[in-house]
Amino acid sequence: GPVDPCYPFDPCERNFGAWEIGVRYEDFRTSSDAFDFGIATGRSHITAITGGLIWWPTKATKFMFNYVYTDFHGDLTLSDITVDQEQVLLLRAQYNY
């Protein structure tokens, strides 16, 4: 269920809700058979690190911020695009009623 902050957001009272911090590490390995369909070519080892912050100003409202860094350990080609790493910033707002 949703987090219920002990001190909901009220800047006049210097209350800033609840905060969550998270970190995740991922390590993905596959055999070369995964590339036999011709959809992508490249590496069979990928690692990713995610850092996240969630802010619950009130029980009904939350804002999520995630940054993901993915390392393909060399070139990965999908269609005509070749990359060796990617960086993603994900933002989400949610209101529960």
Disulfide bonds with the S-S distance in Angstrom:
none
